[in-house]
Amino acid sequence: MQSPRTAPLLIAAAILAGLLLVSGLHPYERGTWLLEVLPVLIALPLLALTYERFPLTTLLYVCIFLHCIVLMVGGAYTYARVPAGFEVQQLLGLQRNPYDKLGHFFQGFVPALVAREILLRTASVSGRRMLAFLVVCVVMAISAWYELIEWAAALALGQGADEFLGTQGDPWDTQSDMFCAFLGAVSALLLFARLQDRQIARLQQPSQQARPA
């Protein structure tokens, strides 16, 4: 029997595919666009392949959808040139376009919920405090690896990596990027842990009822 979520998820996937195409028509810099949207190109097929065997909560699908949009917008304009970021910069009197920090906040927010859901559903961790600690550790590891990838890109591409790095002249960009990811992870745990728990329980109900008494 087909899940009632299947049709909405297919529509969401089609929307993301269309937005991905639009973002790649005339990006500011083609190589930067490819690097920025690469997680989307990996995530969408992976989610499709695992949908039957390991469907995620609706909360997580929605968060992944939003994260993909953030990545595609950043890829199309480059993070330092996103128009909405300039408006926020002017409104708050900032010295730089803050869209890059929004991207790193999502880089912590969404992976935190992904890691938490996997750890919970595979019964890999016992104890809520240990779960929260490990989720934050996973997020920080992902953030650190991303910064290492940016460093490798800078070494390989030289000045051509400036758009991908998006430092905008900030010598503490790496540290602030990782801090934004940390804030994203903590925010996800504080705001959505209980909702995720309820949705996980609903996902597991059919399999539990199917077991013999």
C-alpha positions in Angstrom: 0.0 0.0 0.0 1.4 3.4 -1.0 2.1 5.8 1.8 0.0 9.0 1.8 3.3 10.9 1.9 4.5 9.5 -1.4 2.7 12.0 -3.7 3.7 15.1 -1.7 7.3 13.9 -1.6 7.3 13.3 -5.4 6.0 16.8 -5.9 8.7 18.2 -3.6 11.3 16.3 -5.5 10.0 17.6 -8.8 10.1 21.2 -7.4 13.7 20.7 -6.3 14.7 19.3 -9.6 13.2 22.2 -11.4 14.8 24.7 -9.0 18.1 22.9 -9.5 17.8 23.3 -13.3 16.9 27.0 -13.0 19.8 27.7 -10.6 22.2 26.1 -13.1 21.1 27.9 -16.2 23.1 31.1 -15.6 25.0 30.8 -12.3 27.5 33.5 -11.4 30.3 31.0 -11.7 29.8 27.5 -13.0 32.4 25.7 -11.0 31.2 27.3 -7.8 27.6 26.4 -8.6 28.6 22.7 -9.0 30.5 22.6 -5.7 27.7 24.3 -3.8 24.9 22.1 -5.2 26.8 18.8 -5.0 25.2 17.9 -1.7 21.8 18.2 -3.4 22.9 16.0 -6.3 24.0 13.4 -3.8 21.0 13.7 -1.4 18.1 13.5 -3.8 19.0 10.1 -5.4 20.0 8.7 -1.9 16.7 9.7 -0.4 14.9 8.1 -3.4 16.8 4.9 -3.1 16.2 4.5 0.7 12.6 5.7 0.8 11.1 2.2 0.9 13.6 0.7 3.3 14.2 3.6 5.6 11.7 6.5 5.1 12.4 9.6 7.1 10.1 11.7 9.2 8.1 14.4 7.6 10.0 16.9 9.7 13.3 15.8 8.3 12.0 15.8 4.7 10.8 19.4 5.1 14.2 20.5 6.6 16.1 18.8 3.8 13.9 20.5 1.2 14.6 23.9 2.7 18.3 23.2 3.0 18.5 22.2 -0.7 16.9 25.6 -1.6 19.5 27.4 0.6 22.3 25.5 -1.2 20.9 26.2 -4.7 20.4 29.9 -4.1 24.0 30.1 -2.8 25.2 28.2 -5.8 23.4 30.4 -8.3 24.5 33.7 -6.9 27.5 32.6 -4.8 27.0 33.2 -1.1 28.6 36.6 -1.0 26.2 37.9 -3.7 22.8 36.6 -2.7 20.4 39.6 -3.1 18.4 38.8 0.0 21.7 38.8 2.0 22.5 42.3 0.9 19.1 43.5 2.1 19.7 41.9 5.6 23.2 43.4 5.6 21.9 46.9 5.0 19.0 46.4 7.4 21.3 45.3 10.3 24.3 47.4 9.4 26.6 44.4 8.9 30.0 44.6 7.3 29.3 41.5 5.0 26.6 39.6 3.3 25.3 37.2 6.0 23.8 34.6 3.6 26.9 32.4 4.0 26.2 32.2 7.8 22.7 31.1 7.1 24.1 28.3 5.0 26.3 27.1 7.7 23.5 27.4 10.3 21.5 25.0 8.1 24.7 22.9 7.8 24.3 22.3 11.5 20.5 22.3 11.8 19.6 19.7 9.2 22.5 17.2 9.8 21.7 17.3 13.5 18.2 16.0 12.9 19.5 13.5 10.4 22.1 12.1 12.8 19.6 12.1 15.7 17.0 10.2 13.7 19.4 7.6 12.5 20.9 7.1 16.0 17.5 6.8 17.5 15.9 4.5 15.0 18.9 2.1 14.9 19.1 2.1 18.7 22.8 3.1 18.5 22.7 5.2 21.6 21.2 4.9 25.1 20.5 8.0 27.1 19.2 11.3 25.9 22.2 13.3 27.0 24.6 11.1 25.2 22.4 11.3 22.1 22.5 15.1 22.2 26.3 15.1 22.7 26.9 12.7 19.9 24.6 14.6 17.5 26.5 17.8 18.2 29.8 15.9 17.7 28.6 14.6 14.3 27.6 18.1 13.2 30.9 19.6 14.2 32.8 16.8 12.4 30.8 17.5 9.2 31.5 21.2 9.6 35.2 20.6 10.1 35.4 18.3 7.0 33.6 21.0 5.0 36.2 23.6 6.0 38.9 21.1 5.1 37.3 20.7 1.7 37.2 24.5 1.3 40.9 24.7 2.2 41.7 22.0 -0.4 39.7 23.9 -3.0 41.7 27.0 -2.2 45.0 25.2 -2.6 43.9 23.5 -5.9 42.1 26.5 -7.5 44.0 29.4 -6.1 42.1 32.7 -6.7 39.5 30.7 -8.5 38.3 29.4 -5.2 37.3 32.8 -3.8 33.7 32.5 -4.7 33.4 29.0 -3.2 35.1 30.1 0.0 33.0 33.3 0.4 35.2 34.6 3.2 34.6 38.3 2.1 37.8 39.3 3.7 37.0 37.9 7.2 40.1 36.2 8.8 37.9 34.4 11.2 35.5 33.0 8.6 36.3 29.4 9.3 35.7 29.7 13.0 32.5 31.6 12.6 31.3 29.1 10.0 31.7 26.3 12.5 30.1 28.3 15.3 27.1 28.9 13.1 26.9 25.1 12.5 27.1 24.5 16.2 24.2 27.0 16.8 22.2 25.2 14.1 22.7 21.9 15.8 21.7 23.1 19.2 18.7 25.0 17.8 17.5 21.8 16.1 17.7 19.8 19.3 16.0 22.4 21.4 13.2 23.2 19.0 12.4 19.9 17.3 13.5 16.9 19.4 10.1 16.2 20.8 8.3 16.6 17.5 10.9 14.3 15.9 10.3 11.8 18.6 6.6 11.8 18.0 7.0 11.4 14.2 9.5 8.6 14.7 7.0 6.8 17.0 4.3 7.0 14.3 6.7 5.7 11.6 7.6 2.7 13.8 4.0 1.8 14.7 3.2 -0.2 11.5 6.3 -2.4 11.9 5.5 -2.9 15.5 1.9 -3.9 14.8 3.0 -6.3 12.1 5.1 -8.4 14.6 3.5 -11.5 16.0 2.3 -11.3 19.6 
